[in-house]
Amino acid sequence: MRTVYLDHAAATPVRKEVLEAMLPYFSDRFANPSSVYDLGFKIKDVVDEQRAKVADLIGAGPDQIVFTASGAEANNLAVKGMVLASRNRGKGKHIIVSAIEHHSVLNSARFVERFYDTEVTFLPANEYGLVDPDRLAKAISPETVLVSIMHGNNEIGTIEPIAELAAVCHGKGVVFHTDAVATTGSVLVDVKTLDVDLLSLSGPALGGPKGTGALYFREKMRLVPLIHGGIQESGRRAGTENIPGIVGLGKAAELARLELASRANHVRMLRDLLVSGIMGGITDVLHTGHPEQRLPGHASFCFEAIEGEALLFMLSRDGIYASTGSACASKALKTSPVLVAIGVAPDLAQGSVVFTLSDGNSVEDVHYVLEKLPQAVEKLRSFSPIWRKKKAA
């Protein structure tokens, strides 16, 4: 049976080149970079080299990168670290996040709201998942210390006008953070062009190892660390560095920078083929997110009168693997807050399926999906009383 993996937003295979780069640092080159002898100095140099590679991918300086254990940790550090630093300086007690953020941002915002007496505004998005800069401007108050709006949405694929949103914030003296986990390595991400103060990225999203991520911060940005201990990462994150993971992240970032254009063109072609085939071959389907301003390898839909989980099960029997949305919430069996936030009816949102492609996918993969998907949808709808009622009306 053919296997077609289309859930790269949830997990990606570690690239061969990345794995090969990592292997020596599990055994032969094992020294601690904080050690005061030559073996440690050499490993510190390796860490600095990887920091430069990650920085090059997003147009930053090496000293503006903090290594983390995930994109989620980077988001936590950005939101909580900024709120606590602002509190220490006697600044305001208000932050703004969009209603369609990743759970790591939403739950960080709820955390500071509950435990640090912080007012949080959850900014709405329109039916395409776009945040309105004018609406953002009206939401900012003299107490606002941080705005966090993701660059690309992992559930609906929409890419936000980050430079415009950041300009609104900077015009009012407010720090701006963006979660760029979904976009870094998929589209051009340049912190100077976007003009952001903080930016999160993830290793697995680049074909790097799980357990790796990074946070970019503008010069002189003050953040209270989440993990206390030693002075690693210039005092912003304590603990002995994950050297193999950092090497893997650096290699993945280097490859992503070199292959960005060709990779984006390939997955965009596959995405467009998949979208046109689904919308032309299956009735009563909502294509979610912005139709054009979206991630190149992302296609998301809501199929009427069926459950997304049931459809995924049917597809997996044919060797096709996709998702119902965020991997951080898929097992909760709740309606996606992102789909609710953009106005999708709860019953329709239950039929959500997300396909995320990589450069390892092919045209033949897409044709296989377009052969099996309509059959699965038709079979599930034949069991649905909602569908039978609609057809009888």
C-alpha positions as CSV (number, residue, x, y, z in Angstrom):
1,M,0.0,0.0,0.0
2,R,1.2,3.5,-0.8
3,T,2.1,5.8,2.1
4,V,1.5,9.5,1.7
5,Y,2.4,11.6,4.7
6,L,0.8,15.0,4.7
7,D,1.1,16.1,8.3
8,H,4.4,17.9,8.3
9,A,3.1,20.7,10.5
10,A,2.9,18.1,13.3
11,A,6.2,16.3,12.7
12,T,8.9,16.1,10.1
13,P,11.6,13.5,9.4
14,V,15.1,14.6,10.4
15,R,17.1,15.1,7.2
16,K,20.0,12.8,6.5
17,E,22.4,15.7,6.4
18,V,21.2,16.9,9.7
19,L,21.5,13.5,11.4
20,E,25.0,13.1,10.1
21,A,26.0,16.5,11.4
22,M,24.6,15.6,14.9
23,L,26.0,12.1,15.4
24,P,29.6,13.0,16.5
25,Y,28.2,15.2,19.3
26,F,26.5,12.3,21.1
27,S,29.8,10.5,21.7
28,D,33.1,11.8,20.3
29,R,32.6,15.5,20.8
30,F,30.7,15.4,24.1
31,A,32.4,18.2,26.2
32,N,30.5,20.9,28.0
33,P,30.8,24.3,26.3
34,S,31.1,26.0,29.7
35,S,34.2,24.0,30.7
36,V,37.4,26.0,31.1
37,Y,39.6,23.8,29.0
38,D,40.2,23.3,25.3
39,L,37.7,20.6,24.7
40,G,35.0,22.8,26.1
41,F,36.2,25.9,24.1
42,K,35.9,23.9,20.9
43,I,32.3,22.9,21.6
44,K,31.5,26.5,22.5
45,D,32.8,27.5,19.1
46,V,30.5,24.9,17.5
47,V,27.5,26.4,19.4
48,D,28.5,29.9,18.1
49,E,28.7,28.6,14.6
50,Q,25.2,27.1,14.8
51,R,23.9,30.3,16.3
52,A,25.2,32.2,13.3
53,K,23.5,29.8,10.9
54,V,20.1,30.2,12.6
55,A,20.6,34.0,12.6
56,D,21.5,34.0,8.9
57,L,18.2,32.2,8.1
58,I,16.2,35.1,9.5
59,G,18.5,38.1,8.8
60,A,19.6,38.5,12.5
61,G,22.9,38.8,14.3
62,P,24.3,35.7,16.1
63,D,24.1,37.5,19.5
64,Q,20.3,37.9,19.0
65,I,19.5,34.2,19.2
66,V,18.6,32.2,22.3
67,F,18.4,28.5,21.8
68,T,15.3,26.8,23.4
69,A,13.9,23.3,23.6
70,S,11.0,24.1,21.2
71,G,9.0,26.8,19.4
72,A,6.5,26.6,22.3
73,E,9.3,27.4,24.8
74,A,10.4,30.3,22.7
75,N,6.8,31.6,22.7
76,N,6.6,31.2,26.5
77,L,9.9,33.0,27.0
78,A,8.7,35.9,24.7
79,V,5.3,36.4,26.4
80,K,6.2,35.6,30.1
81,G,9.7,37.0,29.9
82,M,8.5,40.3,28.5
83,V,5.6,40.7,30.9
84,L,7.9,40.0,33.9
85,A,10.6,42.3,32.7
86,S,8.1,45.0,32.1
87,R,6.7,44.5,35.6
88,N,10.1,44.7,37.1
89,R,10.6,48.1,35.4
90,G,7.2,49.4,36.6
91,K,5.7,49.4,33.1
92,G,2.1,48.6,32.1
93,K,0.0,45.6,32.8
94,H,-1.7,45.0,29.4
95,I,-0.9,42.7,26.5
96,I,-2.6,41.8,23.2
97,V,-2.6,38.5,21.4
98,S,-4.7,37.4,18.5
99,A,-7.5,34.9,19.1
100,I,-6.0,32.5,16.6
101,E,-2.6,32.1,18.2
102,H,-0.9,28.8,18.9
103,H,-1.8,27.3,22.4
104,S,1.7,28.2,23.6
105,V,1.0,31.9,23.2
106,L,-2.7,31.7,24.2
107,N,-1.9,29.8,27.4
108,S,1.1,31.9,28.2
109,A,-1.2,35.0,28.0
110,R,-3.8,33.3,30.2
111,F,-1.0,32.4,32.7
112,V,0.1,36.0,33.1
113,E,-3.5,37.1,33.2
114,R,-4.2,34.8,36.1
115,F,-1.0,34.9,38.2
116,Y,0.5,38.3,37.3
117,D,-2.5,40.6,37.3
118,T,-2.1,41.3,33.6
119,E,-5.0,42.4,31.4
120,V,-5.1,40.4,28.1
121,T,-7.0,41.4,25.0
122,F,-7.7,38.6,22.6
123,L,-7.8,40.4,19.2
124,P,-10.3,39.0,16.7
125,A,-9.4,38.0,13.1
126,N,-11.6,38.1,10.0
127,E,-13.1,35.1,8.1
128,Y,-9.7,34.6,6.4
129,G,-7.8,34.7,9.7
130,L,-6.3,38.1,9.1
131,V,-5.8,40.6,11.9
132,D,-6.8,44.2,11.1
133,P,-4.1,46.8,11.8
134,D,-6.7,49.5,12.5
135,R,-8.3,47.2,15.0
136,L,-5.0,46.5,16.6
137,A,-4.3,50.3,16.9
138,K,-7.6,50.8,18.7
139,A,-6.8,48.0,21.1
140,I,-3.5,49.4,22.2
141,S,-3.6,51.4,25.4
142,P,-1.0,53.3,27.5
143,E,-0.7,50.2,29.6
144,T,0.2,47.9,26.7
145,V,3.6,46.3,26.9
146,L,3.5,43.5,24.3
147,V,1.6,42.4,21.2
148,S,2.0,38.9,19.9
149,I,0.5,37.9,16.5
150,M,1.7,34.8,14.7
151,H,3.3,35.1,11.2
152,G,1.7,32.1,9.7
153,N,-1.2,30.1,11.2
154,N,-0.5,26.4,11.5
155,E,-4.3,25.4,11.3
156,I,-5.6,27.6,8.4
157,G,-2.3,28.6,6.7
158,T,-3.0,32.4,6.6
159,I,0.1,34.6,6.6
160,E,-0.4,37.9,8.5
161,P,0.8,41.4,7.4
162,I,3.4,41.3,10.2
163,A,5.4,44.4,9.0
164,E,2.2,46.5,9.0
165,L,1.1,45.2,12.4
166,A,4.6,45.8,13.9
167,A,4.6,49.3,12.6
168,V,1.4,50.0,14.4
169,C,2.9,48.8,17.7
170,H,6.2,50.7,17.2
171,G,4.3,53.9,16.5
172,K,2.8,53.6,20.0
173,G,6.0,52.4,21.7
174,V,4.9,48.8,22.1
175,V,7.1,45.6,21.8
176,F,6.0,43.2,19.0
177,H,6.5,39.4,19.0
178,T,5.6,37.0,16.3
179,D,5.4,33.2,16.3
180,A,7.2,32.3,13.1
181,V,7.3,28.6,13.6
182,A,5.1,27.9,10.6
183,T,6.8,30.3,8.3
184,T,10.5,30.1,9.0
185,G,12.0,27.8,6.3
186,S,8.8,27.9,4.3
187,V,8.8,31.5,3.2
188,L,11.3,34.3,3.4
189,V,11.5,35.5,7.0
190,D,13.7,38.6,7.7
191,V,13.5,40.2,11.1
192,K,14.6,43.6,9.7
193,T,11.9,43.6,6.9
194,L,9.3,42.4,9.4
195,D,10.6,44.9,12.0
196,V,9.8,42.6,14.9
197,D,11.3,42.8,18.4
198,L,10.9,39.1,19.2
199,L,10.5,36.0,16.9
200,S,10.0,32.3,17.6
201,L,11.1,29.4,15.4
202,S,11.2,25.6,15.7
203,G,13.8,23.0,14.6
204,P,11.3,20.3,13.5
205,A,9.6,22.7,11.2
206,L,12.9,23.0,9.3
207,G,13.6,19.3,9.1
208,G,15.7,19.5,12.3
209,P,15.5,17.4,15.4
210,K,12.6,17.6,17.9
211,G,13.4,19.3,21.1
212,T,15.0,22.4,19.4
213,G,13.9,25.9,18.8
214,A,15.1,29.5,19.1
215,L,14.0,33.0,20.1
216,Y,15.2,36.1,18.3
217,F,15.3,39.3,20.3
218,R,16.1,42.8,19.3
219,E,19.3,44.4,20.8
220,K,19.0,45.5,24.4
221,M,15.7,43.6,24.8
222,R,15.2,42.7,28.4
223,L,13.6,39.3,29.2
224,V,13.2,37.5,32.5
225,P,14.4,33.9,32.0
226,L,12.0,31.0,32.6
227,I,14.7,28.6,33.6
228,H,17.1,29.7,36.3
229,G,20.5,28.3,37.1
230,G,23.8,29.0,35.3
231,I,24.7,31.7,32.8
232,Q,24.2,29.8,29.6
233,E,22.6,31.6,26.7
234,S,23.9,34.9,28.1
235,G,21.8,34.4,31.2
236,R,18.5,34.0,29.3
237,R,18.2,30.2,29.6
238,A,20.1,28.1,32.2
239,G,21.1,24.5,31.7
240,T,23.7,22.6,29.8
241,E,23.1,23.1,26.2
242,N,21.7,20.4,24.0
243,I,24.7,20.3,21.7
244,P,23.6,17.6,19.3
245,G,20.2,19.3,18.9
246,I,21.8,22.7,18.4
247,V,24.1,21.3,15.7
248,G,21.0,19.7,14.1
249,L,19.1,23.0,14.2
250,G,22.0,24.9,12.7
251,K,22.4,22.4,9.8
252,A,18.7,22.4,9.2
253,A,18.7,26.3,9.2
254,E,21.6,26.3,6.7
255,L,19.8,23.9,4.3
256,A,16.5,25.8,4.6
257,R,18.2,29.0,3.7
258,L,19.9,27.5,0.6
259,E,16.8,25.6,-0.6
260,L,14.0,28.1,0.4
261,A,12.9,29.2,-3.1
262,S,13.0,25.7,-4.7
263,R,11.2,24.1,-1.8
264,A,8.5,26.8,-1.7
265,N,7.8,26.5,-5.4
266,H,7.5,22.7,-5.2
267,V,5.1,22.6,-2.3
268,R,3.1,25.5,-3.7
269,M,2.5,23.6,-6.9
270,L,1.4,20.5,-5.0
271,R,-0.8,22.5,-2.8
272,D,-2.6,24.2,-5.7
273,L,-3.1,20.9,-7.4
274,L,-4.6,19.4,-4.2
275,V,-6.9,22.4,-3.5
276,S,-8.2,22.5,-7.0
277,G,-8.8,18.8,-7.0
278,I,-10.7,18.8,-3.7
279,M,-12.8,21.9,-4.4
280,G,-13.6,20.6,-7.9
281,G,-14.2,17.0,-6.9
282,I,-16.1,17.2,-3.6
283,T,-19.2,19.2,-2.8
284,D,-20.0,21.1,0.4
285,V,-16.4,21.8,1.3
286,L,-15.1,25.0,2.9
287,H,-11.5,25.9,2.1
288,T,-10.3,27.7,5.3
289,G,-7.8,30.5,5.6
290,H,-6.8,33.1,3.0
291,P,-7.1,31.8,-0.5
292,E,-3.8,33.4,-1.6
293,Q,-2.0,34.9,1.4
294,R,-1.1,31.6,2.9
295,L,1.7,29.1,3.5
296,P,2.9,27.5,0.3
297,G,2.6,23.9,1.5
298,H,-0.7,24.3,3.5
299,A,-4.2,23.2,2.5
300,S,-7.0,23.2,5.0
301,F,-10.7,22.3,4.7
302,C,-13.9,21.7,6.5
303,F,-16.1,18.9,5.1
304,E,-19.7,19.2,5.9
305,A,-21.7,16.5,7.7
306,I,-18.7,14.4,8.8
307,E,-16.2,14.3,11.6
308,G,-12.6,15.1,10.8
309,E,-11.3,12.4,13.1
310,A,-13.3,9.8,11.3
311,L,-12.1,11.0,7.9
312,L,-8.5,10.8,9.1
313,F,-9.1,7.2,10.3
314,M,-10.5,6.3,6.9
315,L,-7.6,7.9,5.1
316,S,-5.0,6.2,7.3
317,R,-6.4,2.9,6.2
318,D,-5.3,3.9,2.7
319,G,-1.9,5.0,3.9
320,I,-2.7,8.7,3.8
321,Y,-1.8,10.8,6.9
322,A,-3.1,14.3,7.7
323,S,-4.4,16.2,10.7
324,T,-7.5,17.9,12.0
325,G,-5.6,21.0,13.1
326,S,-3.0,21.8,15.7
327,A,-1.2,18.7,17.0
328,C,-1.2,20.4,20.4
329,A,-5.0,20.1,20.6
330,S,-6.1,17.3,18.3
331,K,-6.5,14.8,21.1
332,A,-8.7,17.1,23.1
333,L,-11.7,16.4,20.7
334,K,-12.8,20.0,21.0
335,T,-13.9,22.4,18.3
336,S,-10.8,24.3,17.0
337,P,-10.7,27.7,18.7
338,V,-9.0,29.0,15.5
339,L,-12.0,28.0,13.3
340,V,-14.5,29.3,15.9
341,A,-12.5,32.6,16.0
342,I,-12.8,33.1,12.2
343,G,-16.6,32.4,12.3
344,V,-16.8,28.8,11.1
345,A,-20.0,27.1,12.5
346,P,-19.1,24.6,15.2
347,D,-20.7,21.6,13.4
348,L,-18.8,22.4,10.2
349,A,-15.6,23.0,12.1
350,Q,-15.9,19.4,13.4
351,G,-15.1,18.3,9.8
352,S,-11.7,20.0,9.7
353,V,-8.8,18.3,7.9
354,V,-5.4,19.9,7.3
355,F,-2.9,18.7,4.7
356,T,0.7,20.0,5.1
357,L,3.2,19.1,2.4
358,S,7.0,19.0,2.1
359,D,9.5,18.8,-0.7
360,G,9.5,15.0,-0.2
361,N,5.9,14.8,-1.5
362,S,5.2,14.3,-5.2
363,V,2.5,14.9,-7.8
364,E,1.7,11.2,-7.6
365,D,1.1,11.6,-3.9
366,V,-1.5,14.3,-4.5
367,H,-3.2,12.2,-7.3
368,Y,-3.5,9.3,-4.8
369,V,-5.1,11.6,-2.2
370,L,-7.5,12.9,-4.8
371,E,-8.4,9.3,-5.7
372,K,-9.0,8.1,-2.1
373,L,-10.4,11.2,-0.4
374,P,-13.7,11.6,-2.3
375,Q,-14.4,7.9,-1.6
376,A,-13.8,8.3,2.1
377,V,-16.0,11.4,2.2
378,E,-18.8,9.8,0.3
379,K,-18.7,6.7,2.6
380,L,-18.8,8.8,5.8
381,R,-21.6,11.0,4.5
382,S,-23.7,7.9,3.7
383,F,-23.7,7.2,7.4
384,S,-24.6,10.8,8.4
385,P,-28.2,11.6,9.3
386,I,-27.3,15.3,8.8
387,W,-26.2,14.6,5.3
388,R,-29.3,12.4,4.5
389,K,-31.5,15.2,5.9
390,K,-29.9,17.8,3.8
391,K,-30.2,15.7,0.6
392,A,-33.8,15.0,1.3
393,A,-34.7,18.7,1.7
